[in-house]
Amino acid sequence: MSRLRAKVAVIKTTPENVLKDIGRLCRLADMKDALARDKPVILKDNISWHLPFLSANTTPWQLEGAILALKEAGWQDLVAVHNNTVVTDPVKGLRLNKLDGIYRKYAVAERFNFKEADVRWVEYKPKFKTRALHKVFRHRIMIPEYFIGKNIVHLPTVKTHIYTTTTGAMKNAFGGLLNTHRHYTHSWIHETLVDLLKIQQDIHSGIFCIMDGTICGSGAGPRTMFPIEKGYMLASADSVAIDAVAARMMGFDPLKIPYIRMAHEDGVGIGDVSAIEIVGEDIRDVNFKFFVGENFVSRFGKFFWFGPLKGLQKLLFRTPLVYLFVYGSFLYHDFIWWPLIGKRRQKKILKTGWGKLFVDFGKEA
């Protein structure tokens, strides 16, 4: 990634015009220059939760707008890849978040990168000194062979995260390049994200990001948040720069967020907003005043990922004991937080213009 130039496009949009506006956004962000013309494009959606909680996941209009923009620009060979975690069901997530119908509508092939039968995992030998992955995976880093030599378009949302303060383009690779053992990296999550960006820049023929800020998430993300209507969309070929701009819009100092600062220091993108060319909307006075907060999972993580019980990780997370925590997280999010808190927050946001668009999306006219 060159230090000479970083551009981030930011626009305000409306439910009525969002699909057309995403095309304009991609032109402003020079998508044509970011992706190799003769290579397929991997669409890397972001399913942080299989439940349809607006702000947590790629929105249907974000996905459809991205597909339309790519096809208009000349890319017809599009392939969808979805993340799977130990607590997230991507098949259910695609259905409940209304993404599967869009893939079918535009005949986008789908590959689920978490099944051995779907994707062959191969060893990646870094051409750089890794910050964390060599320690976590004992010098044997495995990535999906299918990713090598292809373009990738990331589709994250503007939201906070309990472990990384914010999450966006850089962290969206977390659910694609690493398998379901990716939780091993949590104690070194910031360093891991920088390593993953370097791998992406080595293996992909082009990288682009379209970030949804129409409904953003504040609080204990990436799931237990407050959805907040904002009406923004962002795009960039620089994953660090778009994350930095989104962080600034949320009210954080990007260079105080370790993964953004380290990526900037390593020269793989621009994390200093003053050095980024921001086109489209004037966002100099934008400050959402978001906060991160805590939940059951973040309090747990303070002890076992970052705190005094860090030394027990091998026993707790690399043995069958890990399933106790997997089921605990699943029960907490799906059967306690969602019915008691999440549904009320979702009901409120569904009354907005964007919420109504989600309810009606995909219905026959």
N, C-alpha and C positions, 0 to 999 in steps of 0.2 A: 504494500500500500504506500503510495507516494505521500510524502509530507507536503508536497507543493499545493495540493488543492483538495478540499473536501466540501461537498455541497449537500445540503439537506433542504428538501422542499417541504413546506408546511402550508396547508390550506384549511380554510373553514368551509364546511359543506353542509348540506341539508339532506334529510331523508328522500326528498323528491329528486335531487340532482346527484346523489352520491356516486352512482355508477359512471356517469359522464365525467364527474369531477376527478375520479381516480385515474382516468385516462389522462386528464390534464396534469395531474400530480406527477404521473410517471414521466411525462414529457418534460416537465420542469426539472425533474431530478436526473434527466439524461439516461433513462433506462436503456435506450438503444446502444449507448456507448459502454454500458456496464456488462452486458451479456454477450457471449460469443454467438454469432449469427447462425453457425452451422451445428450447434450443439443442443440437445434436449434441455428442457427446463424442469427442474424438480421444484414442485410447490410444497414448501414445508409449513403446513399449518401449525397452529399452536392450540392444542387441547390440554389446558392445564387441569381441567376437570371434565368428566363426562357429563355432568349435569349442566343444563342450559343456563348458566349464571352469567348474565351479560357483564362484560369487562374482563372476565377470566379467559375467554377463548376467542379465537379467530371468528369474526362475524361473517354471516353469509354474504352481506354486501361487499365486505372487504375481499372475500374470495372471488366472488363473481366479477367484481371490478378489476381485480388483478388478472383474471383469465381473459377478460375482454381487452384489456390494455395490451397484454402479451400477444394475443391473436391479431389485434389491429396492427401491432408493430412487426408482425411477420413470423412469430413463433407459433407453430402448430403442434409440435411434439412436446406435450406437457404430461408430467407424471406426478401423482400425489404421493407423499410420504407422511405418515402420521406417527407421533410419538406415543409410546406406551410406557407407563411407569408401573411400579408395583401396586399402585392404588388407583390407576386410571384405566378405564376401558375405552380405547379409541373407537371401536366399532359403535358402541353405545353413544359416545361423544359425537361422532359424525352425524348420527341420526338425530339426536336431541338438539344439537346446535345447527341443524338444517344445512349441513355441508355436503352430505352424501348426495342429495338431489342435484346439487350444482355440478358435482363431478360427473354425474350421469348425464345431465343436460348437455354438457360440453364434451362428452366422451373422453374425459381425462382418465387415463389408466391409474389404478391405485396399487401401491405396493406397501405392505405393512412391514416395517423394518425390524420388528422384534421377533419374528419367527425365523428359525434357521432354514425352514423350507422356502421362505420367501426371498431372503437375502443372504448371500455368502459373506461371512465376515473374514477379512484378511488382515494380516499384520501390517501396521503402518510404522515405518522407521523414520523418525523425525529428522529433518535436515537442520534443526535448530535445537538449542538446549531448552528442554521443557521446564516449566516452572513447577509442575505438580504431577503430571500424568505418569512419569517414570517411577515416582514414589508409590503412587496409588496402585498401578497395575504391574509393578515389578518389571519394568522395561519391555513389556509386551503389550503394545497398544493395538487394539483391534477396531477396525472401522468397516462400514458396509462397502464392499467392493463396487456396488452399483453407483455410489456417489462419485467415484473417481472420473474426472474428465467431463463432467456435466455442469451446466449452470444451476444455480439454486436461488430461489426467491423465498425469503422468509416473511411470514405473516403474523407477527406478534401484535399484542395490544399494549396500550400505555397503562402500566400498572406498577404497583409497589410489590416488594417481595421481602419476606421475613428474614431471609439469609443474605440477600444481595442489595437491599434497599430498593432498587428498581430492577425491572427485568424487561428485556426487549429483544433486539436483533441478535446480540451476542449469545444470550442465554437460550435462544430458540434452537441453536445447534446442539444443545445439551441433550435434547430428546431425539436427535437424529444420528449423530456421529457415535454416541455411546450406547451400549446395550442396557438391559435392565439392571445391571450392576453399577449403574452410574451413581447410585447413592453412596458408593465408596468414597466419592470425591468431595462430599459435603464439607469436610473440615478444611479443604483447600479449594473451595468453590470459586473464589475470585481468580486464583491462579489457573484453575482448570478452564475457565471461560477464555482466558487469554491464549492458552495452549490450543484450544479448539478453533479459535479464529485463525491462528497461524496454520493449522492443518487445513482449514477451509481454503485459505488463500493459496495453499500449495496444490490441493487436489481439484478444486473447482475451476471451470473455464470462465466463470463469472459469478458475482454475488450481488444481489439486490435485495432491498427490504422495503416492504409497504406496511406501515404500522398504523393500526386503527386507534384513534383517540376520539371516536365519536361518543363512546361510553367508556370512561376510564375507571380504574380501580384504585381506591385509596384505603390504607389500613393493612391488616395482616394478610398480605397476598402470598401466593397468587390465587388463592381461592376465597378465603374468608374476608372479603373486602366490602367496602361501600361503593356500589356502582354510581358514577356521577356523570351526567350528561355534559359533554364539552363540544362536540361537533368538529373535531379536528381530524385530519389525516396527515401522515408524514411519509416521506420516501427518501431513500438515499442508497448509493452504492457503497458508502462507508458505514459499516456496522457500528463502529465506535462513535462516529459523529452523530448518527441518528439517536443512539442511546444517550449521548451527552445532551443533545437538544431536548429530548423527551424528559430527561431528568431535570433539566433547568426549568422546563415548563411546569413540572410537578412541584417545583419549589426547592430542589436539592442542588447543592454545588457538585457538578459532575466530577471534578477532580478530587473530591473527598470520598468518592465511591471507589473502592480499591480496584475493581475490575476495569473500570474506565480509565483510571489513572495509570495502571500498569500497562494497559494496551497502548495508551498514548506514549508512555515512556519507552516502550519497546518498538515504537514506530510502525505499528500495524493499523493505525487510524488516528483520527484527530479527536481528542477529548476536551480540548480547550475551546469553548463555545466562541470566544472572541476571534478564533482563527478559522471559523467555519463560515462559509458563504450560505446564508439562509435566504431562500427565495420564496416568493409567494406572499404569505401572510406576515405582517409585522408583529413579531412576538416579543419585542423588547420589554414590554410591561406585563407579559403573561406570567402569572404565578398562581398555580392551583392550590398551593399551601397543603399539599398532601402530607400524610404521616404514614409510618409503617405499622406501629402497634405490635401486639403480641396475641398469640392464641395458644392452645394446648400444644401444638406441634413446635412452635418457636421456643416455648419454655422448656420442652423436652430437649430440643436441639442445643440449647445453651449448656446443658450438662454433658451430653454425649457426643456432640459434634465439635463443640468449641470450649467446653468447660472442664471441670475437675475430673469427670469420668471418661474423658477422651481416650484414655488408655484401654478401655473395655470394648472399643469398637470392633476389634477383630473377633472377639467372642460373641458379641451381640448382633453384628451385622454381616458376618461372613460365615455364619453357621445357620442351621435351621431355626435358631432362636429369632432370627430376623422376622419370621412370619408372625410372631406375637405383636411386633410393632406395626407390621403391615396391616393386620386385621384391626389393630387398635386405631390406626389412622383412618381406615376405611369406615369403621363404625362411627368414629367421631364426626367425620365430615358428612357422610351420607345419611346417617340416622340420628344424629344429635344436632349438629350445627345447621344443616340444611332445613329440616322441618321446623326447628325452633326459631331460627334467625334468618337464614338465607332466603327462604320463600317470601318473608315479609319484605325484605330488601328488593327482591326480584319483582314482586307485585308493584312496588312503588315505581321502579324504573320502567316497567312495562306501560305505565300511563304516559310516558313522554313520547315525543314524536319518533325517536329511535326505537323505543320499546314497541310501539305500534307497528313500526316497519318490520321488526323481528317477528311479531305475531302473524303478520300477513305475508311474510316472505315465502315465496314458492307456491302460493295459492294461485289457482287458475283465475285469470281475469274474467 
